[in-house]
């Protein structure tokens, strides 16, 4: 049976577009490994407002750190 996930997030648009948000600071992504023999999925874990601002400013590239599935598992609480 396939699982469905509902993403819940809120972007404060005024804050995201403010000078407080610096799109030169890398966002953090993790590659999450699901079932064996499937491709890992990308998950943004830090930088939603930076990503939103970069999108609104039509930036095609922003800096990021991408953690491997192994690093992601080590970071779990």
MILUM-926162 format. One record per residue: residue number from 0; x negated, z, y negated of N, C-alpha, C, CB in turn. Coordinates in steps of 0.05 Angstrom, whole numbers. Glycine has a CB too. Layout:
% MILUM-926162
{sefi NUM; {X; Z; Y}; {X; Z; Y}; {X; Z; Y}; {X; Z; Y}}
...
//
This chain:
% MILUM-926162
{sefi 0; {-17; 0; 23}; {0; 0; 0}; {-18; 0; -25}; {19; 24; 0}}
{sefi 1; {-13; -18; -43}; {-28; -20; -68}; {-21; 3; -87}; {-24; -47; -82}}
{sefi 2; {-41; 14; -100}; {-36; 35; -119}; {-33; 22; -147}; {-59; 56; -120}}
{sefi 3; {-16; 34; -163}; {-13; 25; -190}; {-22; 48; -208}; {16; 16; -197}}
{sefi 4; {-35; 41; -230}; {-44; 61; -249}; {-33; 55; -276}; {-76; 62; -250}}
{sefi 5; {-26; 76; -290}; {-16; 74; -317}; {-38; 84; -335}; {11; 89; -321}}
{sefi 6; {-47; 67; -353}; {-68; 75; -372}; {-54; 88; -396}; {-85; 51; -381}}
{sefi 7; {-63; 112; -403}; {-52; 125; -427}; {-75; 131; -446}; {-37; 152; -418}}
{sefi 8; {-74; 119; -469}; {-94; 124; -489}; {-81; 119; -516}; {-119; 106; -485}}
{sefi 9; {-92; 131; -536}; {-82; 129; -563}; {-106; 122; -581}; {-67; 154; -572}}
{sefi 10; {-102; 102; -598}; {-123; 96; -618}; {-112; 103; -645}; {-131; 65; -616}}
{sefi 11; {-126; 120; -659}; {-119; 126; -687}; {-131; 103; -703}; {-130; 155; -696}}
{sefi 12; {-114; 84; -710}; {-124; 59; -723}; {-138; 65; -750}; {-100; 41; -728}}
{sefi 13; {-128; 83; -765}; {-141; 90; -791}; {-169; 101; -786}; {-124; 110; -807}}
{sefi 14; {-171; 119; -767}; {-198; 130; -761}; {-216; 109; -749}; {-195; 154; -742}}
{sefi 15; {-205; 93; -731}; {-222; 72; -718}; {-234; 53; -738}; {-205; 57; -698}}
{sefi 16; {-219; 47; -759}; {-229; 28; -779}; {-244; 41; -802}; {-206; 12; -790}}
{sefi 17; {-248; 67; -800}; {-262; 81; -821}; {-292; 78; -818}; {-254; 111; -821}}
{sefi 18; {-307; 87; -839}; {-336; 87; -838}; {-347; 107; -818}; {-347; 93; -866}}
{sefi 19; {-330; 126; -809}; {-338; 146; -790}; {-345; 133; -763}; {-316; 166; -786}}
{sefi 20; {-332; 111; -756}; {-336; 98; -731}; {-358; 76; -733}; {-310; 85; -721}}
{sefi 21; {-379; 80; -718}; {-403; 62; -719}; {-405; 45; -694}; {-429; 79; -723}}
{sefi 22; {-400; 20; -697}; {-400; 2; -673}; {-428; -5; -663}; {-385; -23; -679}}
{sefi 23; {-449; 6; -676}; {-476; 2; -666}; {-483; 23; -645}; {-496; 2; -689}}
{sefi 24; {-467; 44; -643}; {-471; 65; -622}; {-459; 54; -596}; {-458; 92; -631}}
{sefi 25; {-474; 54; -575}; {-464; 42; -550}; {-440; 57; -539}; {-486; 43; -529}}
{sefi 26; {-421; 41; -528}; {-399; 52; -513}; {-410; 57; -485}; {-374; 33; -512}}
{sefi 27; {-396; 73; -469}; {-405; 79; -442}; {-384; 69; -422}; {-410; 110; -438}}
{sefi 28; {-394; 53; -403}; {-378; 42; -382}; {-388; 53; -355}; {-378; 11; -382}}
{sefi 29; {-370; 56; -336}; {-379; 62; -309}; {-367; 41; -290}; {-369; 91; -300}}
{sefi 30; {-383; 35; -270}; {-373; 18; -248}; {-363; 36; -227}; {-396; -1; -237}}
{sefi 31; {-337; 35; -222}; {-324; 53; -202}; {-319; 37; -177}; {-297; 66; -213}}
{sefi 32; {-331; 47; -155}; {-327; 33; -129}; {-302; 44; -116}; {-352; 38; -111}}
{sefi 33; {-284; 26; -110}; {-259; 34; -96}; {-263; 32; -66}; {-236; 15; -104}}
{sefi 34; {-247; 16; -53}; {-249; 12; -25}; {-276; -1; -17}; {-226; -5; -14}}
{sefi 35; {-286; 5; 6}; {-311; -9; 15}; {-307; -39; 15}; {-320; 1; 43}}
{sefi 36; {-327; -54; 10}; {-327; -83; 10}; {-310; -95; -12}; {-317; -93; 36}}
{sefi 37; {-304; -80; -34}; {-291; -91; -57}; {-310; -89; -81}; {-264; -76; -63}}
{sefi 38; {-304; -105; -101}; {-321; -105; -125}; {-316; -80; -141}; {-317; -130; -142}}
{sefi 39; {-336; -67; -152}; {-331; -44; -170}; {-315; -53; -194}; {-358; -31; -179}}
{sefi 40; {-300; -35; -205}; {-284; -39; -229}; {-297; -26; -253}; {-255; -29; -225}}
{sefi 41; {-295; -39; -276}; {-306; -27; -300}; {-286; -7; -312}; {-314; -49; -321}}
{sefi 42; {-296; 15; -321}; {-279; 35; -334}; {-294; 45; -359}; {-273; 59; -315}}
{sefi 43; {-281; 44; -382}; {-292; 54; -407}; {-287; 84; -407}; {-279; 40; -432}}
{sefi 44; {-309; 99; -410}; {-306; 128; -410}; {-313; 141; -437}; {-324; 141; -389}}
{sefi 45; {-325; 125; -455}; {-331; 135; -482}; {-334; 112; -500}; {-357; 153; -482}}
{sefi 46; {-319; 113; -523}; {-323; 92; -543}; {-298; 75; -549}; {-344; 74; -535}}
{sefi 47; {-274; 86; -543}; {-250; 71; -547}; {-246; 63; -576}; {-226; 87; -538}}
{sefi 48; {-251; 81; -595}; {-248; 74; -623}; {-269; 53; -632}; {-250; 99; -640}}
{sefi 49; {-294; 55; -621}; {-314; 35; -627}; {-306; 8; -617}; {-342; 44; -616}}
{sefi 50; {-296; 8; -592}; {-287; -17; -580}; {-264; -30; -596}; {-278; -13; -551}}
{sefi 51; {-245; -13; -604}; {-223; -23; -621}; {-232; -35; -647}; {-203; 0; -626}}
{sefi 52; {-250; -20; -660}; {-261; -30; -686}; {-276; -56; -683}; {-279; -9; -699}}
{sefi 53; {-292; -57; -662}; {-308; -82; -657}; {-288; -105; -652}; {-326; -78; -633}}
{sefi 54; {-267; -100; -637}; {-247; -121; -632}; {-234; -130; -658}; {-225; -111; -613}}
{sefi 55; {-226; -111; -675}; {-213; -118; -700}; {-232; -132; -719}; {-202; -93; -713}}
{sefi 56; {-258; -127; -717}; {-278; -140; -733}; {-288; -166; -721}; {-301; -121; -739}}
{sefi 57; {-276; -174; -699}; {-282; -199; -685}; {-311; -200; -675}; {-277; -223; -703}}
{sefi 58; {-322; -177; -668}; {-349; -177; -657}; {-348; -186; -627}; {-362; -148; -659}}
{sefi 59; {-365; -204; -620}; {-365; -214; -593}; {-383; -198; -574}; {-375; -243; -592}}
{sefi 60; {-402; -183; -586}; {-420; -167; -570}; {-423; -140; -583}; {-448; -181; -567}}
{sefi 61; {-422; -119; -566}; {-428; -92; -576}; {-446; -79; -556}; {-401; -75; -580}}
{sefi 62; {-462; -59; -564}; {-480; -46; -545}; {-464; -28; -526}; {-502; -30; -560}}
{sefi 63; {-475; -26; -502}; {-462; -8; -483}; {-483; 2; -462}; {-438; -21; -468}}
{sefi 64; {-476; 24; -450}; {-490; 34; -427}; {-471; 31; -404}; {-500; 64; -430}}
{sefi 65; {-480; 21; -381}; {-463; 18; -358}; {-475; 34; -335}; {-460; -12; -349}}
{sefi 66; {-461; 54; -326}; {-470; 71; -304}; {-463; 57; -277}; {-458; 99; -305}}
{sefi 67; {-481; 59; -258}; {-475; 47; -231}; {-455; 65; -217}; {-502; 45; -215}}
{sefi 68; {-444; 55; -195}; {-425; 72; -179}; {-439; 98; -170}; {-415; 56; -155}}
{sefi 69; {-464; 96; -163}; {-479; 121; -155}; {-481; 140; -178}; {-507; 113; -144}}
{sefi 70; {-488; 130; -201}; {-490; 148; -225}; {-463; 159; -232}; {-502; 133; -249}}
{sefi 71; {-442; 143; -229}; {-415; 153; -235}; {-407; 176; -217}; {-394; 130; -232}}
{sefi 72; {-413; 174; -191}; {-407; 195; -172}; {-422; 221; -179}; {-413; 186; -144}}
{sefi 73; {-447; 218; -188}; {-463; 242; -196}; {-452; 256; -220}; {-492; 234; -201}}
{sefi 74; {-437; 242; -237}; {-426; 253; -262}; {-399; 266; -259}; {-425; 231; -283}}
{sefi 75; {-386; 262; -236}; {-359; 273; -232}; {-359; 303; -234}; {-347; 264; -205}}
{sefi 76; {-338; 314; -245}; {-335; 343; -246}; {-321; 354; -221}; {-320; 352; -271}}
//
